[in-house]
Amino acid sequence: MEMSFFAEMAWKSALIAGAALMLAMMLRSRAAADRAMVLKLGVAMLLALPLIVLFLPALEIVAFAAPEAPALTATQLTEWQLAALAGELSPAAAPTIWDDPTPLILLAYLGGLVAIGARLAAGLWTLGRWTRNARDVSCPEWLAAFDRVRWQAGDPESIRLMVADEVRSPLSWGWRRPVILIDADTLDEPEDAEAILAHEVAHIARGDWPVLMLARAAKALFWFNPLVWLLEREIVQQAEEAADLEAAERIDPARYAETLLSWARFNTMVPANSIAPKGSALGRRVRAILDRRARERPAGSVWTGIAMILCLGIAAPVAAAKLVAAAQQAPEAPPAPRTPEAPRAPAAPRAPAAAPAEAPDAPEEVRMIHVRIPPIPAIAPIPPIPDVAPIVRDALAAALPAIPVALASANVAIAIDPAQIEDALRRAEADMRRAGRSQAEIDERMRRAREAMSSARRVQRVELETAMREARRAMAESRQAIRVSMVHGAAGMEQGARQMEQGADRMERTGERLRTDRAYREEKIAEARRRGETVTHEELIRAGEEMRDGARDMREGARELREAGERMRAGRH
């Protein structure tokens, strides 16, 4: 691989990923599933980019013109030849790695590729180990909820529901035989079973796990491009928001948001679709769940199709493009001057008597004179050719009577019929009259077109004013409806914020007891021992610290919800 190939992959992957992210951002008023479709198309084009560059014909694009090489003089050539000879005589310097850094860049690229690929492989191995050690769920409440929601998938019989002790939060993974893994603590809360299973089954029905694997593969191939990392993170975010909407239809949105916040401290690194939110995505998911308008947006629209066509229309030419330099045409050589004919040599005179031979003087030393040819001045632009028809017509009319006289006086033995010349002149005048009539017809058509355009503008102005009046009336009615809906939405956000603060208080009290109350920890250790598990004081203290951090995140989420409700109540977005 050469440096040019890495550079081509860098700028092409940046343009494709940037175009997909920009188009998805333009669809922010649409459903999360629509934005996810555009991002999936961007990932597909990124994976096809190396194949397009290596195996398909290139679409050559002239990027810049090559600079014109300066003319070389004899003096310059002499100096360069001397320098080359001097270089041959001097000892050659040993080549260094900096003369060609391609091996270093290739090693760095392979190192990043292996590191990210190894992390992905380790995550898949961990998921396989968890699934092998898991057991089937036997809780009747969970099985009943599973039977209610699994039918939204394409192949509901292939989905497995299992419980794994090593899992920290519910997750789903797999393609042909997908599996939903839940932890033991979640199994003890069957009241949330339908919402959790609806979230994970939505991932399976939408095929989010294979798309996630393809996005991780694209990130491994283009790990040097930060836009590809951002694209992969945004795909995960949109997939989670789309699955959250499925779960929010089966449970109270405020309660589901509280469930997400309680799982915020679990940040698994395995490549699976996990319900636990990660990092800054928590606030976005909570706001999307509690926003009634976002929950009611239908998936699929004309704008989504247009965005996908634009994404493909941008990515395909970029992948096939190849920048080439414009070829510089060599200037034409000036025509050689005509060689004058040599004069005829005169007759040689009789040779005189031979004189005594004398040695000629030695010729002077011939010196080479280097003459620099001045640059050829630029040719002035050719002025426009005037209309010569009137001039030709007047000249022919004036010359026609004189043609027979001139021929007679010159005794030319060529038969020229003046009638032919007159006939040619008449045909030329007829052609010119027809050209004049055509010009008049063109002027008349242009005048009619201008009148038609003026009439169309007047009609369009009247129709536009009528449409504007209708639009103003519709906007006034919609503003009133929006105000009413925003008041209700603000009240719901305020209620959700209060519930989140109550949950944060409960979490903080429990965490404080775990950190400070040894008797309480002994009680929890005894309960874990009865379940066959081993828990230490240090682990419970760390869990209490994590619960304190989770309570802080819940209060921050409540504050964001309350601020969003205040903005909604005030009529701002």
Buried (B, 14 or more C-beta within 10 A) or exposed (E): EEEEEBEBBEEBBBBBBBBBBBBBEBBEEBBBBBBBBBBBBBBBBBBBBBEBBEEEEEEEEEEEEEEEEEEEEEEEEEEEEEEEEEEEEEEEEEEEEEEEEBEEBBEEBEEBBEEBBEEBEEBBEBBEEBBEEBEEBEBEBBBEBBEBBBEBBEEBEBBBBBBBEEBBBBBBBBEEEBBBBBBEEBBEEBEBBBBBBBBBBBBBBBBBBEBBBBBBBBBBBBBBBEBBBBBBBBBBBBBBBBBBBBBBEBBEBBBBBBBBBBBBBBEBEBBBBBBBBBEEBBBBBBBBBBBBEBBEBEBEBEEBEEBBEBBBEBBBEBBBBEBEEEEEEEEEEEEEEEEEEEEEEEEEEEEEEEEEEEEEEEEEEEEEEEEEEEEEEEEEEEEEEEEEEEEEBEEBEEEEEEEEEEBEEEEEEEEEEEEEBEEEBEEBBEEBEEEEEEEEEEEEEEEEEEEEEEEEEEEEEEEEEEEEEEEEEEEEEEEEEBEEEBEEBBEBBBBBBBBBBEBBEBBBEBBBBBBEBEEBBEEBBEEBEEEEEEBEEEBBBEBBBBBBBBBEBBBBBBEBBBEBBEBBBEEEE
